[in-house]
Amino acid sequence: MTTETTYPVDAKTHPDVTAFFDPETNTISYVVKDPASTACAVVDSVMDIDYAAGRISFESADRIIAHIQENGLTVEWLIETHVHADHLSAAPYIQQELGGRIAIGDHITTVQETFGEVFAAGQRFARDGSQFDVLLSEGDAINIGGLAGYAMHTPGHTPACMTYVLGDAIFVGDTLFMPDYGTARCDFPGGDAATLFRSIKRILALPEDMRIFVCHDYLPNGRELEFETSVGAERKDNIHVHDGVTEDAFVAMREKRDATLGMPTLILPSLQVNMRAGHMPPAEGERFFLKLPLNAFGGPDLGRLAPKGE
């Protein structure tokens, strides 16, 4: 498999990037502005949830909205790098306030098929990606005003992961983290460590001085928040995939590490909302509900506990 990037890269255009950190989920959202206009995109927004209380709120999204309004920006895109398993997307909330089109990679349909069954979503739940405004394929253009960019399919963490190359800025989602934290897990349905390694090599074949923006930072060893690195820095210093690490060594490391990881705290609410482009499941009466599928990812048969008389 080639690691060459076959699409034109505009490494000379330097978009303005503003980061918004959500400490509850260690997620970094971004507003990416065309340097020559007021056009912008929002990447991987966060909708707040108090899971124990069953409470949704919008403080994180409101910070992004305020920034956009205060700077007179125009939202053209609300971009999702993948169906996140650790936070809920605020894309439709921001869209209702500011406009823009919600976009994700076209392999979202694979994720919808898988988790539509897990959550018993039924026939009303479309599995064709139609909840999103735009489905992007490998190499599709994604322009923000005069800022030229394209989508790169980078599966491995999930089958639907996309990386967005916008000028000299690369938004990698959960594919890569800062060099001192490494790479994303690959043990979710459809994930694969060898596939992730090959995807990362495609990203790291881009020019070394291009900027990389990560979706999460877990502040290892108590250091301060970091979210921007470069292709060159990742190739030199990434603890999992620096130059010289072989695919076999990476796969062995990744699979051993993944076997020790617990499920993300918000995986069940996140998947139900994010596979719907940030929308809630259909209301029942006057309320919205999220399901808790028991033992969906392993555990004993619960048939003996089926209800009586219901």
N, C-alpha and C positions, 0 to 999 in steps of 0.2 A: 504493500500500500504506500502510495506516495505521500510525503509530508509537504509537498509544494503547495503554495497558495496560488490558484490560477486566476484570481479576480484582481482587478486593479486596486491598488492601495494608495490612498492619498495621505501619505505620511507627513506632508508639509503643512496640512491644515490642522490647526490646534483648537479644537472646540473648547468652550468654557464649560467646566464640569464642577457642579456644586453637590456635595455629599450631605446626606441626612442619615444619622445613625440612630437606630432603635435599640437601646440597651436591653430590652426585654427579650429580643430574639437575636441579638448580635447581627442584625441585618443593616446593610448600607444601601439606601436608595439614592438615585442620582437624577439631577436635572442637567441635561446636556443641551447646551445652547450653540447654535450656529454663530460663529464669531462675526459674520457679516450681516446679521439680521436679528430680529427678535424671536425667530422660530426656535422652538425647543422640543425636547422629548423627555418623558419621565421613564426611568428604568427601575423596575422591581420595587414598586411602592408597597407600603405596609398599612394594613388595617388592624387596629388594636383589638385584642380580645382578652378579657379576663375569663379564662376557661372555667375556673371553679365557680364563678358567679354567673356564667352564661351571659356575659355582657360584652357587646360590641360597641366600640367608640372610634373616633376619627382624629385624635390629637396628632398622630404622626402624619397623616395625609394633610391635615390642615396646615401644618408647618410648610409642606411643599407648596400648597395652594397659595399661602401668604407670600412665599418667596417669589413665585411666578407673577402674582398680581403686583407686588411692590416694585418689581423690575420691568413691568410692562411687557412680559413675554407672551407668546402665543403657542399653545400646545398643539403640536401636530401628531405626536405619537405617544402612546402609553405602552411601553414595551415590556414583555415578560420574557426572561431568559429561559424559563421552564415552569412546570407546575411545582411550585415550592411545597415542601413537606414540613416547613418549620415556621412559616408565617402566612398570614392571609393577605391577599392582594387587595389594594384599595383602588384599582384601576377604574371600575365603573363609578365610584364615588367622585374621583377627580374628574372623570369625563363629564359627569353631569354638571359640575361646576365650571369647567374650563374647555370642554370639547376635546378633540383629538380622537385618533383611532387606536383601538386596543389590538395589539399584534402579538403573536406567538408563533413558534415553529409548527409546521404542518404535521409533525409526528405527534402532536397533541392527541390525535385520534386514537393512537395506540394506548396512551395513558387513559383516555376516556373509556375505552373498551375494558381495560383491566379494572379500573376502580369503579366504573359503573356497576360492575358485578359485585365487587366487594361491598359497596354501599347499597346494594339492591335498589338502584335508582329507578328501575322500571323503564317502560317504553317512552315515557314523557321526556326522559333525559336524552337529548341528541348526542350522538357519538361521532359527529362529523365535523366538530370544531366550529359549528355555526354560532356559538356563544361569543366568539371573537370576531372583530371586524375584518381582520386580515390574517391569513395563514401564510407564513413565509417559508419558502423552500431554500435549500442550499444555493447560495449565490444570488438570491434576490436582492435588488437594490432597496435601500431604505434611506431616503434622503430627508434631511431636516433643513428646510429652507434651501440655501445653497450648499449645505454640508453634505457631501456624498459619502454613503456608506453601504455596507452589504451585510447579509446574514450568512453565518457559517454554521452548519450543522455539526455539533460537537457532542455526540452521545457518549454514554458511559456511566455518568452519575444517574441519569435517567435516559430513556430512549429519545426523548423530545428536546433535549438541551440544545440551545442555540447560543452562539457567541455573536455579538454585534460589533463590527469594525466601523467606527465612525470617525473619519479623518485619522488622526494619529492615536485615537483612544479606542481601546478594546475592552468590551464589557463581557466578562467571562462567566457571569452567574456563579454557580457552585463548582465549576470545572476545576478551577485553580483557586488557591488561597494565597496569602502573603508567603514569601519564601520560607519563613520560619515556622509555618503551620502546614504547608504541603498541598494536599489535594483532597478532593471530596470522596466520600464513601460511595461504594458501588453495589451495595447489597439490597437496594430497593428493587421491586419487580421491574424487569427489563434492564437493570443496570449490569455492567460488565467491566471488569478492571482492565482487560486487554484493550477493549474499545476505548475506554477513557484514556489510556496511555497514548493511543494513536491520535485521538482528538487533540490532546495536549501538544503533541509533537507538531500538529498542523498549526496551532496557535503560535508555538515557539519558533516556527519557520518564518514568521513575519519579521520585519526589520527590528534590530535589537533595541533601538531607542524609542520604539512605540510604547505608549503608556498602557498599562493594564489596570483595570479597576475591578476589584473583587466584590462579591455580594455579601460576604460575611467576614467578620474578624473577631476572633475569640480571645484576643489580648493574652497570648501565651506568656507564661512566666511573669505576669503582672505588668507587661509593658503597656505603653499608651496605645490608643487606637491608631491603626494604620489601614489604609484602603487603596493606596496607589503604589504600584511598582512598575516594572518594565519587563519587556521580553528578555533583555540581556540579564537583568537581575534574577529573573526566574531560572534562566538557563544556567546561571552560575551558582545560585545559592539555594534553590528550592530543595528542601530536605528530602523530598520524595522523587523528584524527576529532574534533577540537575543533569547537565551534560555528562554522559558516561554511564548513567543508569540504564540497564537493559530492560526490555519489555518483560522478560521472565522474572527478573528481580523485582520489578515494580508490582507485577501481579501477585507474587508471593507475599510481599509486604502488605499490599492493599487488602488482600483476602484475609490474612492473619489479623490485621488491625480491625477490619470490619466485623469479624466474628466476636469482638469484644464490646461492640457498641450497642447501647440500648436505643430504642425507638425515640425519635424527637418528641418532645412534650406535646407539640401542637400538630402532629402528623394527621390525626383523624379530622379535626375541624379544617385544617389547611387544605387537604386534598379535596374535600367535599366542595369547598368554596372555589378553590383555584381551578379545578377542572371545569368550572362554570364561568371562567373569566372574572372571578371576583364577586359573582352574584350568589345570593342565598339559594338553597333548594326551595322548591315551591312551598308556600305557606300552607299550614293546616289550620283552617279557621282564620283567626286573626294573628297567629303567631308563626314564627319561623323556628324550625328545629334542625339540629345537626344530629346525625346518628352516631352511635357507639357500637360498631360491629364487634361482637365479642369473639375472641380467638380467631380473628380473620388472618392473623399472621402466625398461627401456631397455638397449640394448647389442646386440652382434652375435649372429647365430644360432650356437648352440653345437652344432648337430646333428652337425657333423664330428668333435666330440669324444665322441660317444656311445661307451659302453664296448663292448669286444669280449668275447664269450664269457661274459657274465654274464646 
